[in-house]
């Protein structure tokens, strides 16, 4: 095959046909400095965002001129790329010699999970031909093209390009970039990326070079030396053999013949003498290279429906839902409104002539003529609406491929059938496969035979096709959370809550869903990743079965501290935990809350004196506060003596209760707060603690009448909240996630609501975030809008589903979204559908994902809470790898 270009200078490409192209990468993502240029949208976007995106695309199309070409290429993704993203930013751990970093096990499990999966990511490229403005440049282009034809025959290199010519085309490219500014984000393509476009096109169906390597490569670019542009040789890119309708020995019965070469080269054996079928039935292109033999099928879009709704018009964006990758190439011809209206007028005159001819026939005029006249009238009206409107004449080629001809052919038939169901007709013309293939190479001219597939649309209608749409969900790196369900092939989803504060975003996450929808499992996956990646997780567990304590003991064995409020094995005495003013503040606040007294009363003043005296002693403790009050009851006089005696009696009543033992028992060892060095997970279980009902907090009389256990539970909860807050904010350099499952229990009290409020408002500055789960978005509290990460699981109640959709930023009244949330996410009773969520991340991209539990025994054996289910983690080689199992599931489509 002949390489279509001879020189590359940055993003400028000199083709062998005499033209010069400027190639741009659309939706480029982070730049060289790691700065994100735009927020890539997800699959589900609000109507306002969709309209804004449509306006940007329409602006870009109207800014172009001539015959640009758009490439939508599905770049192959290697599991190693995912592994590199998972370890990005991880600091070496201070582990014992001979032991691995705790995150290594997660990375290896992800590599095993994604091995042999067909993964790709959509990339968009825009090639704009640059017009020559002077006769000198035109002559140079013609001579360069002619020499490019002769040089290979003479064994000579392509003619170099003069510096002035390079400068002239760079000025033209700058004008193109100025016209495109304000629309979709773009950047000039790198020389290695231009070469990758060729390599990708040639290696479909076999292992292809990775785009990730080209993005960071400085190779293949030409250099200006001695006043001319000299480029390296690109001849090795063309070392392939193209054979239209090539015979596949595994598909065709060719006997001992293992190559189609003798048949195709000499013709000594006719095709009908072997059981290979007619060449008209082998409508694919065989591409043979050093990497192997791949098969490609190219379909041209021959007919589009005359009218389609806006919600279903994004045909090219919907290609992502197929279970195989699809490339598309769109060759555009942009016609100004004035010229397009003249063409429409000629067509109208032709229709009038045809109508006059049909009037003379007995059958009369066919209905198609009146429909064509109506369409032309609408097109004329829309072109007359504004002078900046353009008509888009497009030739669209869709490409599928496979390692064998049978797979390639079946994918092509499936694609054509799906398109026909939407009233689009795609043809796979025999004899034109190589011509359609050539159209997909950057720098080539459009073959004249493909003009019959031209479609005519105005710019806004063509923008609805989704050609410029790029949908992603999650973060660029971090932990492997699961699989993108909006993509037909395997597309990993990653999130990095610990990195959010570094990007000036909140690290807090809210998860909403019904009972059994997977909220706790998602929280545990994220909490385990936080500590394994070098952070700390503090979990407040209210469940009677102490599920978080069970999970932490196995998932973070040796690096976990369990604080059981009911069993009182450790002390949370504030005077023993917090030295200095902090301990005195928390102790006084706890006692005033527990005893229900005002801090500015006589009792409050006496209590303040007792706390200060106890804190200044050699062994400060809450038990010492009781002793000081007893001493004051005997040593003071008057009202202070009475107040001290009363307070001592009340505290003695509380201290003798088993629920308050972890506050007043001086024999218990205090909780260690040096979590940054001692523990990676701290679990505080509150099973046994009772709280007053929510109605009691608004009526002091009802609150004072609550049982002693409820009042003790409320005060102890305040200390637990203080412990969580102090530990989370202790070391801003180390990320800490405060995990609160079933948040309604905590936010029903003023103390719990204050903890949630403080972490949401101040967590980012201290390198901390909240990981909250709830059955209703309203239970996340009034500050839930500050959560940057949001997940919505199955919610059967429609009102709760509406509040959940509003929480993640989608239209709560959209009937399709309501149906998805109420019945389409993790349907009950359907094995393999567990763990489905709608996920929104700080970049405001929302998509449907499936959380995947890694095949790691310490995680999988204790992460679920389904009664009667015991999770086992057999070796991957010993079991069948099904599609979509709930625990340790392999991605959909796993073969």
Secondary structure, DSSP 8 states (H G I E B T S, - for coil): ---SEEEEETTEEEETTS-EEEEEEES--B-TTS-B-S----SB--HHHHHHHHHHHHHHHHH--B--EEEEEEEE--HHHHHHHHHTT-------TT---HHHHHHHHHHHHHTT---EEEEEEEEEEE---SHHHHHHHHHHHHHHHHHHHHT-----EEHHHHHHHHHHHHHHHHHHTTSS-EEE--HHHHHHHHHHHHTTTS----HHHHHT---S--EEETTEEE----GGGG--EEEET---TTTSB-TT---SHHHHHH--S-GGGTBT--GGG--SEEEEETTEEEEEEEEEEEE--S---GGG--HHHHGGGSSS--EEEEEEEEEEHHHHHHHHHHHHHHHHHHHHHHHTSTT---HHHHHHHHHHHHHHHHHHH-TT-EEEEEEEEEEEEESSHHHHHHHHHHHHHHHHHTT-EEE--TT-HHHHHHHTSTT----GGGGGG-EEEEHHHHHTT-TT-----S-SSSEEEEEETTSSS--EEEE-HHHHGGGTS---EEEE--TTSSHHHHHHHHHHHHHHTT-EEEEEE--TT-HHHHHHHHHTTTSEEEEETTTT-EE--HHHHS-THHHHHHHHHHHHHHHT--TTSHHHHHHHHHHHHHHTSTT--HHHHHHHHHHHHHH--THHHHHHHHHHHHHHHHHTSGGGHHHH-TTSEE----HHHH-SEEEEE-TT-----GGGGG-HHHHHTS-HHHHHHHHHHHHHHHHHHHHHTS-TTS-EEEEESSTHHHHTSHHHHHHHHHHHHHTGGGTEEEEEEESSGGGG-TTGGG-SEEEE----SHHHHHHHHHHTTS-TT-HHHHHIIIIISS-TT-TT-TTEEEEE-TT--EEEEEE-B-S-HHHHTTS---TT-------GGGS---BS-SBS-B-TT--
